[in-house]
Amino acid sequence: MGGVSNSSKKEMLKEVIRQLHAGASPQEVKERFKQVLEGVSPLEIAKIEQELISEGLPREEIQRLCDVHMAVFREQLERQKLDVPLGHPVNILMEEHKAMLQIAGKLGDVVNKLQQISDVNRVGDEIRLLEHIAEDFRDSEKHYLREENVLFPILERHGITEPPAIMWTEHNQIREKRKQLNSLLENYGAMNFSDFKKQLSEVAKALNGLLSSHFFKENNILFPTALKVVTSQEWSDMRKEFDEIGYCCFTPSQLTAPLKTEERREEKAEAVLEDVLRFETGSLSKEELEALLDTLPVDITFVDKDDRVKYFNKAEKRVFVRTKAIIGRKVQMCHPQKSIHIVNRILESFRKGEKDVAEFWIAVNNRLVHIRYFAVRDRDGKYLGTMEVTQDITDIKKIEGEKRLLDWEK
């Protein structure tokens, strides 16, 4: 960097981003700050964008102009090659990126072919192919869940908070395009064929653009930043959490060989303690209590008085993914940006004693899910935290009449 101090370099990089936001062209900025840009690292970009947000630049503005940033930094970033072993969490995520771009390419090919067909009765093969593609995209949800519930919380522990938040916002934009694709395929028979093709083309183009831009940012900024700050033990733990959430139907199988059974057995054995917890109404060993909570037909998450996730049960069929990486994470970081203000209002009303319960119900994969938040207080009414209880009530809503104990075997 020829005599430019780190602090000066940081200020110059911040000035690069400020000028881009003020409307300067990427080419103009590249020429003006050529010397600085030659030595920029992904970690520096991540930290500087984070500082700008802390100084008052809206996160949405950073996200909106990320593509402009990339136009300036792309050449420098593309020179940096990641060297990660087979099966490493970053290796898995990057290979899934490649697979999803290929799927998006197939979507574009089918859409182009449909534009040449005018008779709706001659598109059976294309529609079936589109349904397979949509199914692959639906299964890609595991990819985003692994990032949001495992990688992002660990980055936050290392002080990298804003880049994951921006990536999560983009995840939700991708999810919205996936929903639009699914909706079009579900309703195409009732639509005007020309309108169907037009809307499908728009969704395919938007999805392809979103994925290409998003994956470039993750591959060239988020992942290199993670490799700089995350420890080897954290990567090892992260891989186990990845295995628990599961992989996509297109994830290369050679990347996801499971941990040896012996290792898992040893981990479980180490976790079993003989402590006995004594309550006013009885006593339970740690093993009994953990098994009891995991057997409940609901998902439970406890957030302490400081808004940090402290516990979740491992119900057999969880509605929403939870991983050990979120323990200690601020609950606000577990929600999309658009809903954080509601979360804060609920917690504040609990903390002040104004309310004790908040409940919602939403459709998830054609199932009705009931979500309730309960204020947890001690006997004197002191606020200890909040418990979230989530339950799939689809089948419960269908119950009619009676089924008594004596009817159990019927």
C-alpha positions in Angstrom: 0.0 0.0 0.0 3.1 2.2 -0.3 3.0 4.1 2.9 -0.8 4.4 3.4 -1.6 3.6 7.1 -4.4 1.3 8.0 -6.4 4.1 9.5 -6.0 6.2 6.4 -6.8 3.3 4.2 -10.0 2.6 6.1 -11.1 6.3 5.8 -10.4 6.2 2.1 -12.4 3.0 1.7 -15.3 4.6 3.6 -15.0 7.6 1.3 -15.2 5.2 -1.7 -18.6 3.9 -0.4 -19.8 7.4 0.5 -19.1 8.7 -3.0 -20.9 5.7 -4.6 -23.9 6.4 -2.4 -23.7 10.1 -3.5 -24.1 9.0 -7.1 -20.5 8.8 -8.4 -20.1 6.2 -11.2 -18.2 3.0 -10.3 -15.6 3.6 -13.1 -14.9 7.1 -11.8 -14.5 5.9 -8.2 -12.2 3.0 -9.4 -9.9 5.4 -11.1 -9.8 7.9 -8.2 -9.1 5.2 -5.6 -7.1 2.7 -7.6 -4.2 2.5 -5.2 -6.5 1.8 -2.2 -8.7 -0.7 -4.0 -5.6 -2.9 -5.0 -5.1 -3.9 -1.4 -8.7 -4.2 -0.1 -9.7 -7.4 1.7 -13.2 -8.9 2.1 -12.9 -8.4 5.9 -12.1 -4.7 5.4 -15.2 -4.2 3.2 -17.4 -6.0 5.7 -16.2 -4.0 8.7 -16.4 -0.7 6.8 -19.9 -1.2 5.7 -20.7 -2.2 9.3 -19.1 1.1 10.6 -21.1 3.1 8.1 -24.3 1.6 9.3 -23.4 2.3 12.9 -22.7 5.9 11.9 -26.2 6.3 10.6 -26.3 5.0 7.0 -29.5 2.9 6.7 -28.9 -0.9 6.3 -31.4 -0.9 3.5 -29.3 1.7 1.7 -26.2 -0.4 1.9 -28.1 -3.4 0.7 -29.7 -1.5 -2.1 -26.4 -0.3 -3.4 -24.4 -3.5 -2.8 -24.3 -4.3 -6.5 -22.7 -0.9 -7.1 -20.1 -1.7 -4.4 -19.4 -5.0 -6.2 -18.9 -3.3 -9.5 -16.1 -1.3 -7.8 -14.6 -4.2 -5.7 -15.2 -7.1 -8.1 -11.9 -7.1 -9.9 -9.9 -7.1 -6.6 -12.2 -9.7 -5.0 -12.0 -12.1 -7.9 -8.2 -12.4 -7.5 -8.7 -14.0 -4.1 -9.3 -17.7 -4.2 -10.6 -19.6 -1.2 -8.8 -22.8 -0.3 -11.2 -24.9 1.9 -11.2 -28.7 2.3 -13.9 -31.0 0.9 -16.8 -31.1 3.3 -15.9 -27.9 5.1 -19.1 -25.8 5.8 -17.9 -23.1 3.3 -17.1 -25.7 0.7 -20.6 -27.2 1.1 -22.3 -23.8 0.8 -20.2 -22.8 -2.3 -21.0 -26.0 -4.1 -24.7 -25.5 -3.4 -24.3 -22.1 -4.9 -23.0 -23.7 -8.1 -25.9 -26.1 -8.1 -28.5 -23.5 -7.6 -27.1 -21.3 -10.4 -27.3 -24.4 -12.7 -30.9 -24.9 -11.6 -31.6 -21.2 -12.3 -30.0 -21.7 -15.8 -32.4 -24.6 -16.5 -35.3 -22.4 -15.4 -34.2 -19.7 -17.9 -33.8 -22.4 -20.7 -37.3 -23.7 -20.1 -38.8 -20.2 -20.0 -37.1 -19.3 -23.3 -38.5 -22.5 -24.9 -42.0 -21.6 -23.6 -41.8 -18.3 -25.4 -41.7 -20.1 -28.7 -44.9 -22.1 -27.9 -48.3 -20.6 -28.6 -50.5 -23.6 -27.8 -51.1 -24.2 -24.1 -51.9 -27.8 -24.9 -48.3 -28.5 -26.0 -46.5 -27.5 -22.9 -47.0 -30.6 -20.7 -43.3 -31.6 -20.7 -42.2 -28.0 -20.0 -44.6 -27.6 -17.1 -43.4 -30.9 -15.5 -39.8 -29.7 -15.8 -40.7 -26.4 -14.2 -42.3 -28.3 -11.3 -39.1 -30.3 -10.8 -37.1 -27.0 -10.9 -39.5 -25.4 -8.4 -39.1 -28.4 -6.1 -35.4 -28.1 -6.2 -35.7 -24.4 -5.2 -38.1 -25.3 -2.4 -35.5 -27.8 -1.1 -32.8 -25.0 -1.2 -34.5 -23.6 1.9 -32.1 -25.9 4.0 -29.2 -23.9 2.5 -30.5 -20.6 3.8 -31.6 -22.1 7.2 -28.0 -23.4 7.7 -26.6 -20.0 7.1 -29.2 -18.1 9.2 -29.1 -20.5 12.2 -25.5 -21.6 12.2 -23.1 -19.4 10.3 -24.6 -16.0 11.0 -24.8 -16.4 14.8 -21.1 -17.4 14.9 -20.1 -14.4 12.8 -22.1 -12.2 15.2 -20.0 -13.5 18.1 -16.9 -12.2 16.3 -18.5 -8.8 15.8 -19.5 -9.3 12.2 -23.2 -8.3 12.4 -24.3 -6.2 9.5 -23.1 -8.3 6.5 -25.2 -11.4 7.8 -28.2 -9.1 8.3 -27.9 -7.8 4.7 -27.6 -11.4 3.4 -30.7 -12.5 5.4 -32.6 -9.6 3.8 -31.6 -11.0 0.4 -32.6 -14.5 1.5 -36.1 -13.2 2.1 -36.1 -11.6 -1.4 -35.1 -14.9 -2.9 -37.8 -16.6 -0.9 -40.4 -14.2 -2.3 -39.4 -15.0 -5.9 -39.6 -18.7 -5.1 -43.1 -18.2 -3.8 -44.1 -16.3 -7.0 -42.7 -19.2 -9.1 -44.7 -21.7 -7.1 -47.9 -19.6 -7.3 -47.6 -19.3 -11.1 -47.2 -23.1 -11.5 -50.1 -23.8 -9.2 -52.4 -21.4 -11.1 -51.1 -21.6 -14.7 -54.1 -23.6 -15.9 -56.5 -20.8 -14.9 -54.3 -18.1 -16.4 -54.1 -16.6 -19.8 -51.2 -18.4 -21.4 -49.5 -15.2 -22.6 -49.8 -13.6 -19.1 -48.4 -16.8 -17.6 -45.4 -16.7 -19.9 -44.8 -13.0 -19.3 -44.9 -13.3 -15.5 -42.9 -16.5 -15.5 -40.2 -14.8 -17.6 -40.1 -11.9 -15.2 -39.8 -14.2 -12.1 -37.1 -16.3 -13.7 -35.0 -13.2 -14.7 -35.4 -11.7 -11.2 -34.5 -14.9 -9.5 -31.5 -15.5 -11.7 -30.2 -12.0 -11.0 -30.8 -12.2 -7.3 -29.0 -15.5 -7.0 -26.0 -14.4 -9.1 -25.5 -11.2 -7.1 -26.2 -12.8 -3.7 -23.9 -15.7 -4.2 -21.1 -13.5 -5.5 -21.3 -11.4 -2.3 -21.3 -14.5 -0.1 -18.5 -16.2 -2.0 -16.3 -13.2 -2.2 -17.0 -11.2 1.0 -19.0 -13.1 3.6 -17.2 -16.5 3.4 -13.6 -15.0 3.2 -14.5 -12.9 6.2 -15.8 -15.9 8.1 -12.6 -17.8 7.3 -10.6 -15.0 8.8 -12.4 -14.9 12.1 -14.1 -18.3 12.8 -12.0 -20.8 14.8 -11.3 -24.3 13.7 -13.3 -25.7 16.6 -16.2 -23.5 15.6 -16.0 -24.8 12.0 -16.1 -28.3 13.4 -19.1 -27.6 15.6 -20.8 -25.8 12.7 -20.4 -28.9 10.5 -22.3 -31.0 13.1 -25.1 -28.4 13.2 -25.2 -28.4 9.4 -25.7 -32.2 9.5 -28.6 -31.8 12.0 -30.5 -29.4 9.8 -29.8 -31.5 6.7 -28.9 -30.9 3.1 -30.6 -30.1 -0.2 -31.5 -32.7 -2.8 -28.8 -31.3 -5.0 -26.0 -31.1 -2.4 -23.1 -33.3 -3.6 -23.2 -36.4 -1.4 -19.4 -36.6 -1.2 -19.3 -33.4 0.8 -21.7 -34.5 3.5 -20.3 -37.8 4.9 -21.7 -37.9 8.5 -19.7 -38.0 11.7 -18.7 -41.5 12.8 -21.3 -43.1 15.1 -18.6 -43.5 17.8 -18.0 -39.8 17.9 -21.6 -39.0 18.3 -21.9 -41.7 21.1 -19.0 -40.2 22.9 -20.5 -36.7 22.7 -23.8 -38.0 24.1 -22.0 -39.8 26.9 -20.1 -36.7 27.9 -23.3 -34.7 28.0 -25.1 -37.1 30.5 -24.8 -35.7 34.0 -26.2 -37.2 37.2 -27.4 -33.9 38.7 -30.8 -34.0 40.3 -33.0 -30.9 40.1 -35.4 -30.6 43.0 -38.6 -28.7 42.6 -41.5 -28.0 44.9 -43.6 -30.6 43.1 -40.9 -33.3 42.7 -37.4 -33.9 41.3 -35.9 -34.9 38.0 -32.4 -35.8 36.9 -30.9 -33.7 34.1 -31.4 -36.6 31.7 -35.0 -37.0 32.6 -35.8 -33.3 32.4 -34.1 -33.0 29.0 -35.9 -36.1 27.6 -39.2 -34.8 29.0 -38.8 -31.4 27.4 -37.7 -33.0 24.1 -40.8 -35.2 24.2 -43.3 -32.3 24.4 -45.3 -32.0 21.1 -44.3 -28.3 20.9 -41.2 -26.3 20.1 -39.9 -24.3 23.1 -37.4 -21.5 23.1 -36.5 -19.5 26.1 -35.0 -16.0 25.9 -33.6 -14.5 29.1 -34.3 -11.1 30.6 -31.4 -9.6 28.5 -33.1 -10.8 25.3 -30.5 -13.6 24.7 -31.5 -17.1 23.6 -30.7 -19.3 26.5 -32.4 -22.7 25.7 -34.5 -24.6 23.2 -35.9 -28.1 23.3 -35.2 -30.6 20.5 -38.7 -31.8 19.7 -38.8 -34.7 17.3 -40.5 -32.7 14.6 -39.6 -29.0 15.0 -41.6 -26.5 13.1 -38.7 -24.0 12.9 -35.0 -24.8 12.8 -33.0 -24.2 16.0 -29.2 -24.9 16.4 -26.8 -24.6 19.3 -25.1 -21.7 17.4 -28.0 -19.4 18.5 -27.4 -19.9 22.2 -26.4 -16.5 23.6 -27.6 -14.7 20.5 -29.8 -11.6 20.8 -33.3 -12.7 19.9 -33.5 -9.6 17.7 -30.8 -11.2 15.4 -33.0 -14.2 15.0 -35.7 -12.3 13.2 -35.8 -10.6 9.8 -35.2 -6.8 9.9 -38.9 -6.0 9.0 -40.3 -7.7 12.1 -37.7 -6.6 14.8 -39.8 -3.6 15.9 -42.7 -5.9 16.7 -40.4 -8.3 18.7 -39.1 -5.4 20.6 -42.6 -4.1 21.4 -43.7 -7.6 22.7 -40.6 -7.9 24.9 -40.9 -4.4 26.3 -44.6 -5.0 27.1 -43.6 -8.2 29.0 -40.8 -6.5 30.8 -43.0 -3.6 32.0 -45.7 -6.1 33.1 -48.3 -4.7 30.6 -48.9 -8.0 28.9 -48.2 -11.7 29.6 -49.0 -13.4 26.2 -48.7 -12.7 22.5 -50.0 -15.1 19.9 -50.0 -15.5 16.2 -50.9 -18.2 13.7 -49.4 -18.7 10.2 -49.4 -21.1 7.3 -46.1 -23.0 6.9 -45.9 -25.6 4.1 -49.7 -25.9 4.1 -49.8 -26.5 7.8 -51.4 -24.2 10.4 -48.8 -23.2 13.0 -49.7 -21.5 16.3 -47.0 -19.3 17.8 -47.3 -18.0 21.4 -45.0 -15.9 23.5 -45.3 -16.1 27.3 -43.7 -13.7 29.8 -41.8 -15.8 32.4 -41.9 -14.4 35.9 -40.8 -15.5 39.4 -43.2 -15.7 42.3 -42.7 -12.0 43.0 -43.6 -11.1 39.4 -40.0 -10.2 38.5 -39.5 -10.7 34.7 -37.1 -13.6 34.0 -37.5 -13.8 30.2 -39.8 -14.9 27.4 -40.8 -18.4 26.3 -41.8 -19.0 22.7 -44.1 -22.1 22.2 -44.7 -23.2 18.6 -47.1 -25.9 17.7 -48.5 -27.4 14.5 -52.2 -27.4 15.1 -53.4 -28.6 11.7 -54.6 -32.0 13.0 -55.8 -30.6 16.3 -58.3 -28.3 14.5 -59.8 -31.4 12.8 -60.8 -33.0 16.1 -64.5 -33.6 16.6 -66.6 -35.5 19.1 -64.8 -37.5 21.8 -62.2 -40.2 22.1 -62.0 -41.5 25.6 -59.2 -43.5 27.4 -61.1 -46.7 26.8 -61.1 -46.0 23.1 -57.3 -45.9 22.9 -56.8 -49.1 21.0 -59.5 -48.5 18.5 
